[in-house]
Amino acid sequence: MSGAAHNPGADLLIPADTPLHRAAPQCKVAATALCILLVACTPRDIFWPYLGYGLVLAAAAYTAQIPATTLLRRLVVEIPFVFFVVVLPFLATGPEVHVLGVPLSIAGLESGASIVLKASFGLLATGVLAATTPLPEVITGLERLRVPRIFTAVASFMIRYVEVLNSELNRLRTARACRGGDPRWLWQARDTAMCVGALFVRAFERGERVYLAMASRGYEGSLPTTLTGQPATRAAWLAAFAPPAVFAALTATAWATA
């Protein structure tokens, strides 16, 4: 099994010795969650605050020695959702603007741009967190933030099971390729659907085997705590809340001028 399987999320982490890497995980998790929430609260038709958000995230990435290309590459996961946003200017009602003779709703354009920007900045914020914090430490941070144990247990299982599902998917792809199957076009969607169905069945069976193995070893519905290290100091919390404070000022100003 690969090293990533033994250390889930290792491919997301960018090892370095920076203040962000050394910061307490609960501080980073709380700051990231607040930043994402404040970005989501930005008015739909106001866009200048995103420049400030971008500068703060760029400063954080620079401090953590995260290459800009790495963060931007991780935005590709939102591309499938962008296709759904593209239709908004054609479906929304209200005043229109004509682009190359095509009528587009102004409200739809604003909504689409707002959705894409909010999703992108949310991904950038989580990208900085993932690049500076191993996933097991993220779980530790959630526990120190008093997140219910059932949620941290589910998250812990999920991040470990992703590697298992990925290996199952790779085996299915290899088996399909060995039999001459290589669906790339819409009319070959049946092969892809069958692959997804087989992956679902295998995942269910693997999960059942894992649960039975855990039950035979005394699992009764709760996992041992993952808390390690010392609680964060007041100075650490103040430093962590500096970016959310800037985000809050930008969001409040945007609403005041809306």
QUILINFEN-V30517 format. One record per residue. N is the residue number from 0. NEAR is the number of other ideal C-beta (glycine too) atoms within 12 Angstrom. Layout:
N|NEAR + N|NEAR
This chain:
0|12 + 1|14 + 2|12 + 3|21 + 4|20 + 5|13 + 6|20 + 7|31 + 8|30 + 9|22 + 10|23 + 11|28 + 12|28 + 13|28 + 14|17 + 15|19 + 16|12 + 17|21 + 18|22 + 19|35 + 20|26 + 21|21 + 22|35 + 23|33 + 24|37 + 25|35 + 26|38 + 27|43 + 28|37 + 29|30 + 30|41 + 31|41 + 32|28 + 33|29 + 34|41 + 35|31 + 36|20 + 37|35 + 38|38 + 39|23 + 40|25 + 41|36 + 42|26 + 43|26 + 44|22 + 45|24 + 46|23 + 47|19 + 48|35 + 49|29 + 50|18 + 51|29 + 52|36 + 53|27 + 54|20 + 55|32 + 56|39 + 57|23 + 58|19 + 59|40 + 60|32 + 61|19 + 62|24 + 63|32 + 64|21 + 65|34 + 66|18 + 67|21 + 68|13 + 69|23 + 70|32 + 71|20 + 72|19 + 73|28 + 74|25 + 75|16 + 76|19 + 77|25 + 78|17 + 79|12 + 80|21 + 81|21 + 82|12 + 83|17 + 84|27 + 85|20 + 86|18 + 87|27 + 88|27 + 89|20 + 90|18 + 91|22 + 92|15 + 93|18 + 94|15 + 95|18 + 96|18 + 97|13 + 98|14 + 99|7 + 100|8 + 101|12 + 102|19 + 103|27 + 104|23 + 105|22 + 106|22 + 107|28 + 108|31 + 109|26 + 110|28 + 111|29 + 112|26 + 113|28 + 114|27 + 115|27 + 116|32 + 117|32 + 118|27 + 119|31 + 120|41 + 121|34 + 122|30 + 123|38 + 124|40 + 125|33 + 126|36 + 127|42 + 128|45 + 129|35 + 130|38 + 131|42 + 132|39 + 133|29 + 134|34 + 135|26 + 136|33 + 137|37 + 138|35 + 139|30 + 140|37 + 141|34 + 142|30 + 143|28 + 144|28 + 145|15 + 146|23 + 147|13 + 148|20 + 149|15 + 150|17 + 151|31 + 152|25 + 153|19 + 154|28 + 155|29 + 156|25 + 157|21 + 158|31 + 159|27 + 160|24 + 161|23 + 162|26 + 163|27 + 164|26 + 165|22 + 166|21 + 167|26 + 168|22 + 169|18 + 170|19 + 171|27 + 172|22 + 173|15 + 174|19 + 175|22 + 176|16 + 177|11 + 178|14 + 179|10 + 180|19 + 181|15 + 182|20 + 183|11 + 184|10 + 185|10 + 186|9 + 187|16 + 188|13 + 189|14 + 190|24 + 191|22 + 192|14 + 193|19 + 194|28 + 195|21 + 196|15 + 197|22 + 198|26 + 199|18 + 200|16 + 201|23 + 202|24 + 203|17 + 204|16 + 205|23 + 206|21 + 207|14 + 208|16 + 209|20 + 210|18 + 211|13 + 212|13 + 213|18 + 214|13 + 215|11 + 216|11 + 217|11 + 218|16 + 219|12 + 220|12 + 221|15 + 222|23 + 223|15 + 224|15 + 225|26 + 226|23 + 227|18 + 228|20 + 229|12 + 230|19 + 231|26 + 232|15 + 233|12 + 234|14 + 235|26 + 236|23 + 237|16 + 238|24 + 239|35 + 240|25 + 241|25 + 242|40 + 243|33 + 244|21 + 245|27 + 246|37 + 247|26 + 248|19 + 249|32 + 250|32 + 251|20 + 252|19 + 253|27 + 254|18 + 255|12 + 256|14 + 257|16
